[in-house]
């Protein structure tokens, strides 16, 4: 099946297939190891004030995505009439 894809810097990707299916997701990013070797163990308090725009705090991993969503273009507008599914991706 054919379609188009678009990236937004190193942050996100959108794929639209000819059948009207759209995939939208953010690329994975991780806190830099010099800030924390184990963010889950360190807990949220260590990262108070850290924001997604703090590019010096994160490494982009453009081979993987966060959880994104799949939808059909041109839905009717409500979640009930316009179902959305989740997905994640890894480049192989």
Residue pairs with C-beta under 8 A, 6 or more apart in sequence:
1 17
1 18
1 19
2 17
2 18
3 15
3 16
3 17
3 18
3 21
4 15
4 16
5 13
5 14
5 15
5 16
6 13
6 14
7 13
8 14
10 27
10 60
10 62
11 26
11 27
11 29
11 60
12 24
12 25
12 26
12 27
13 23
13 24
13 25
13 27
13 65
14 22
14 23
14 24
15 22
15 23
16 22
16 23
16 73
20 72
20 73
20 74
21 70
21 71
21 72
21 73
22 70
22 71
22 72
22 73
23 68
23 69
23 70
23 87
23 89
24 68
24 69
24 71
25 65
25 66
25 67
25 68
25 69
25 87
25 88
25 89
26 65
26 66
26 68
27 60
27 61
27 62
27 64
27 65
27 66
28 60
28 61
28 62
28 63
28 64
28 65
28 66
29 52
29 58
29 59
29 60
29 61
30 58
30 59
30 61
31 39
31 47
31 50
31 57
31 58
32 56
32 57
32 58
32 59
35 57
36 42
36 46
36 47
39 46
39 47
50 57
52 58
62 91
63 90
63 91
64 88
64 89
64 90
64 91
65 88
65 89
65 90
66 88
67 86
67 87
67 88
68 86
68 87
68 88
68 89
69 84
69 85
69 86
69 87
70 84
70 85
70 86
70 87
71 82
71 83
71 84
71 85
72 82
72 83
75 81
75 82
76 82
